[in-house]
Amino acid sequence: MPFILGDNSTESSVKAAAAKTQQALKDNGFTVVGSYSPNSKSTVIVVTNAHLKKLAAMSKNGGFGAMERVAVVDNGGKIEVSYTNPSYHWNVYRMKGDIAPIQTAMEKALGNQSGYGADKGLSADELRGYHYKMMMPYFDDEDELAEYGSYKEAVAAVEAGLKSGHAGSKKVYRIDVPGQDMTVFGVALKHKEGADSFIAKQIDIKGHSHAAHFPYEILVVGDEVVALNGKFRIAINWPSLSMMGNGSFMSISGAPDNITEALKAVAKNQKIEKESEGLI
């Protein structure tokens, strides 16, 4: 399952629960690298630690898995805490090493009532070769956003693009992977159907929240800047999403291209026409 539901929160507000959640994560060896609110009822907290960064350094494009995302959500008046399932995403991103210490630390910090987010669980083999269906992208069908003369130049360009807020983007975090020319940025989006709030409104509409899907990543590897294909990035966190109907892929049909458009604007540090058209 892509997500894990943590222990029941006793707090009465998202703000109070988020503060308590951050402290629990810190007490269990994680560093909070950023947080933000994709909509008015949720806060996403992003953490990493030395072991996660070590795993990232061992794997091709491992920076995509250098963090854990935690969501604190007011779901119908009940405060829920959930997080990305470490072993699920470790397999999705085809990472090497041992994810067990991260799984244990996250469960110790936040609990584990149940996994959720799919009609049925997926095996490690299914996740390592995952694609939503025929003709849909795989993990290694990443979007090539930009290329520069050096790693240093590539990182500087992304930083500048985020500072400029191209396509309604906002920097949530930055993680540098030790020993590698690899840096991952977390990017909140407000661009057209790629807007975090629009996607949440359209498809995060039943059951426990998928808010820990956000934010998206821009990965600098050497002199290249890449991102996961938007269709893949959404599908891994909604693997049972239908193609048609209410709350389906068709209801966010423009999102993958809009996500790529926004992330490319950041990576190239170039303004695009009609910069921010978030749909609320």
C-alpha positions as CSV (number, residue, x, y, z in Angstrom):
1,M,0.0,0.0,0.0
2,P,1.3,3.5,-0.8
3,F,0.4,5.1,2.5
4,I,0.3,4.2,6.2
5,L,-2.3,5.6,8.6
6,G,-0.6,6.6,11.9
7,D,-2.0,6.5,15.4
8,N,-5.1,8.5,16.1
9,S,-4.4,12.2,16.9
10,T,-5.8,13.6,20.1
11,E,-5.2,17.2,18.9
12,S,-8.1,19.4,17.9
13,S,-6.4,21.2,15.0
14,V,-4.1,20.5,12.1
15,K,-1.7,23.1,13.4
16,A,-1.4,21.5,16.8
17,A,-1.2,18.0,15.4
18,A,1.5,19.0,12.9
19,A,3.7,20.5,15.6
20,K,3.3,17.3,17.7
21,T,4.1,15.2,14.6
22,Q,7.2,17.1,13.8
23,Q,8.5,16.6,17.3
24,A,7.8,12.9,17.2
25,L,9.8,12.6,13.9
26,K,12.7,14.6,15.4
27,D,12.7,12.4,18.5
28,N,13.1,9.3,16.2
29,G,16.1,10.5,14.2
30,F,14.5,12.5,11.4
31,T,15.3,16.0,10.2
32,V,12.4,18.1,9.0
33,V,13.5,19.7,5.8
34,G,10.3,21.5,4.9
35,S,6.5,21.7,5.3
36,Y,3.6,23.4,3.5
37,S,-0.2,23.2,3.1
38,P,-1.5,21.9,-0.3
39,N,-4.9,23.1,0.8
40,S,-6.7,24.6,3.8
41,K,-7.3,21.3,5.5
42,S,-3.8,19.7,5.3
43,T,-0.2,20.2,6.2
44,V,2.6,18.1,4.6
45,I,5.8,17.6,6.5
46,V,8.9,16.3,4.7
47,V,11.8,14.6,6.5
48,T,15.0,12.8,5.8
49,N,17.9,11.3,7.8
50,A,21.4,10.0,7.2
51,H,20.1,6.5,6.3
52,L,17.6,7.7,3.7
53,K,20.3,9.8,2.1
54,K,22.7,6.8,2.1
55,L,20.1,4.7,0.3
56,A,19.6,7.5,-2.2
57,A,23.3,7.6,-2.9
58,M,23.4,3.9,-3.7
59,S,20.7,4.0,-6.4
60,K,20.3,5.5,-9.8
61,N,18.0,8.6,-9.4
62,G,17.8,7.6,-5.8
63,G,17.2,11.1,-4.8
64,F,13.5,10.6,-5.6
65,G,13.4,8.4,-2.5
66,A,15.6,10.5,-0.2
67,M,12.7,11.6,1.9
68,E,9.5,10.6,3.7
69,R,6.4,12.7,3.4
70,V,3.9,13.0,6.2
71,A,0.4,14.4,6.0
72,V,-1.7,15.9,8.8
73,V,-5.2,16.3,7.6
74,D,-8.6,17.4,8.9
75,N,-10.7,14.6,7.3
76,G,-14.3,15.4,8.1
77,G,-13.5,16.9,11.4
78,K,-11.1,14.1,12.4
79,I,-7.4,14.8,12.5
80,E,-5.5,12.1,10.6
81,V,-1.7,11.6,10.4
82,S,-0.4,9.5,7.5
83,Y,2.8,9.0,5.7
84,T,4.3,7.4,2.6
85,N,5.0,3.7,3.1
86,P,8.8,3.5,3.1
87,S,9.1,-0.1,1.6
88,Y,6.5,0.7,-1.1
89,H,8.3,3.7,-2.5
90,W,11.7,2.1,-2.0
91,N,10.5,-0.6,-4.4
92,V,8.8,1.8,-6.8
93,Y,12.0,3.8,-7.1
94,R,14.1,0.6,-7.6
95,M,16.4,1.5,-4.7
96,K,19.2,-0.6,-3.2
97,G,20.1,-1.1,0.4
98,D,18.0,-1.9,3.5
99,I,14.8,0.1,4.0
100,A,13.8,-1.7,7.2
101,P,15.4,0.9,9.6
102,I,13.3,3.6,8.0
103,Q,10.1,1.5,8.2
104,T,10.8,0.8,11.9
105,A,11.6,4.5,12.8
106,M,8.5,5.8,11.0
107,E,6.3,3.4,12.7
108,K,7.9,4.2,16.1
109,A,7.4,7.9,15.5
110,L,3.9,7.9,14.1
111,G,2.4,4.4,14.5
112,N,0.9,2.0,12.0
113,Q,-2.8,1.3,12.1
114,S,-3.0,0.1,8.5
115,G,-1.8,0.5,5.0
116,Y,-4.1,2.1,2.5
117,G,-4.4,3.8,-0.9
118,A,-5.1,0.9,-3.2
119,D,-7.8,-1.7,-3.7
120,K,-5.2,-4.4,-3.0
121,G,-1.5,-4.4,-2.1
122,L,1.2,-4.7,-4.7
123,S,4.2,-7.0,-4.5
124,A,7.8,-5.9,-4.6
125,D,8.2,-7.2,-8.1
126,E,5.1,-5.4,-9.2
127,L,6.3,-2.2,-7.7
128,R,9.8,-2.4,-9.2
129,G,8.3,-2.8,-12.7
130,Y,5.3,-0.6,-12.0
131,H,3.2,1.1,-14.7
132,Y,-0.5,1.9,-14.4
133,K,-1.4,0.1,-17.6
134,M,-0.2,-0.6,-21.1
135,M,1.3,2.5,-22.8
136,M,1.7,4.3,-19.5
137,P,5.2,5.3,-18.2
138,Y,7.6,3.4,-16.0
139,F,9.9,4.8,-13.3
140,D,12.7,5.3,-15.8
141,D,10.6,7.2,-18.3
142,E,11.4,10.4,-16.5
143,D,10.9,13.9,-17.9
144,E,14.1,15.6,-19.0
145,L,13.6,19.2,-17.8
146,A,17.0,20.8,-18.6
147,E,20.7,20.3,-19.0
148,Y,23.6,22.5,-18.0
149,G,27.3,22.7,-18.2
150,S,27.8,21.4,-14.7
151,Y,26.1,20.1,-11.5
152,K,26.7,23.4,-9.8
153,E,25.2,25.4,-12.6
154,A,22.1,23.1,-12.7
155,V,21.5,23.4,-9.0
156,A,21.8,27.2,-9.2
157,A,19.3,27.4,-12.1
158,V,16.7,25.4,-10.1
159,E,17.2,27.6,-7.1
160,A,16.8,30.7,-9.2
161,G,13.7,29.3,-10.8
162,L,12.1,28.5,-7.5
163,K,13.1,31.9,-6.1
164,S,11.3,33.5,-9.1
165,G,8.2,31.3,-8.5
166,H,7.8,30.4,-12.1
167,A,4.4,28.8,-13.0
168,G,3.2,29.4,-9.4
169,S,5.9,27.1,-8.0
170,K,7.2,27.3,-4.4
171,K,10.2,25.6,-2.8
172,V,9.3,23.3,0.0
173,Y,12.7,21.6,0.7
174,R,16.1,20.8,-0.7
175,I,18.1,17.6,0.1
176,D,21.7,17.2,-1.0
177,V,22.8,13.6,-1.3
178,P,26.2,13.1,0.3
179,G,29.0,11.9,-2.0
180,Q,27.0,12.4,-5.1
181,D,26.3,15.2,-7.5
182,M,22.7,14.8,-6.7
183,T,20.1,17.2,-5.2
184,V,16.4,16.8,-4.9
185,F,14.0,19.8,-4.5
186,G,10.4,19.6,-3.3
187,V,8.1,21.8,-5.3
188,A,4.6,23.0,-4.5
189,L,2.5,23.8,-7.6
190,K,-0.4,26.2,-8.4
191,H,-0.2,25.9,-12.2
192,K,-3.5,25.1,-14.0
193,E,-4.6,21.5,-13.6
194,G,-1.2,20.7,-12.1
195,A,-2.0,22.7,-9.0
196,D,-1.8,20.7,-5.8
197,S,-5.2,22.0,-4.6
198,F,-6.9,21.1,-7.9
199,I,-5.6,17.5,-7.9
200,A,-6.6,17.1,-4.3
201,K,-10.1,18.4,-5.0
202,Q,-10.6,16.2,-8.0
203,I,-9.3,12.8,-6.9
204,D,-8.5,12.9,-3.1
205,I,-12.2,12.6,-2.3
206,K,-12.8,9.4,-0.4
207,G,-11.4,7.4,2.4
208,H,-8.1,8.4,4.1
209,S,-6.3,11.3,2.6
210,H,-3.5,10.9,-0.1
211,A,-2.1,14.4,0.8
212,A,1.3,12.8,1.4
213,H,1.4,12.5,-2.4
214,F,2.6,16.2,-2.4
215,P,4.9,17.9,-3.1
216,Y,6.5,16.9,-6.4
217,E,10.3,16.5,-7.0
218,I,12.9,18.1,-9.2
219,L,16.1,16.0,-9.2
220,V,19.5,17.3,-10.3
221,V,21.9,14.5,-11.2
222,G,25.2,15.7,-12.5
223,D,24.5,18.3,-15.2
224,E,20.9,17.1,-15.9
225,V,17.6,18.1,-14.3
226,V,14.8,15.5,-14.3
227,A,11.4,14.8,-12.8
228,L,9.2,11.7,-12.6
229,N,6.7,11.6,-15.4
230,G,3.5,13.2,-14.1
231,K,1.3,10.2,-15.0
232,F,3.7,7.8,-13.2
233,R,4.0,10.1,-10.2
234,I,0.2,10.3,-9.7
235,A,-0.4,6.6,-10.5
236,I,2.0,5.3,-7.9
237,N,0.0,7.0,-5.2
238,W,-3.4,6.3,-6.7
239,P,-2.8,2.8,-8.3
240,S,-6.5,1.9,-8.2
241,L,-7.7,5.2,-9.7
242,S,-10.2,4.6,-12.5
243,M,-9.6,6.0,-16.0
244,M,-13.1,7.4,-16.4
245,G,-15.9,9.0,-14.3
246,N,-16.0,11.2,-11.3
247,G,-12.7,11.3,-9.4
248,S,-10.8,9.6,-12.2
249,F,-7.7,10.2,-14.3
250,M,-9.9,11.9,-16.9
251,S,-10.9,14.4,-14.3
252,I,-7.3,15.6,-14.1
253,S,-6.4,14.8,-17.7
254,G,-4.4,18.0,-18.1
255,A,-2.5,17.6,-14.8
256,P,0.6,15.6,-16.1
257,D,1.4,18.0,-18.9
258,N,0.8,21.0,-16.6
259,I,3.0,19.5,-13.9
260,T,5.8,19.0,-16.5
261,E,5.3,22.5,-17.9
262,A,5.7,24.0,-14.4
263,L,8.7,22.0,-13.4
264,K,10.4,22.7,-16.7
265,A,9.8,26.4,-16.2
266,V,11.6,26.1,-12.8
267,A,14.4,24.0,-14.1
268,K,15.1,26.3,-17.0
269,N,14.4,29.4,-14.9
270,Q,12.2,30.7,-17.6
271,K,8.8,32.4,-17.3
272,I,6.0,30.8,-19.3
273,E,2.9,32.5,-20.6
274,K,0.0,32.8,-18.1
275,E,2.3,31.9,-15.3
276,S,-0.1,30.8,-12.6
277,E,-3.6,29.7,-13.3
278,G,-4.3,27.5,-10.3
279,L,-7.8,26.0,-10.3
280,I,-9.3,25.9,-6.8
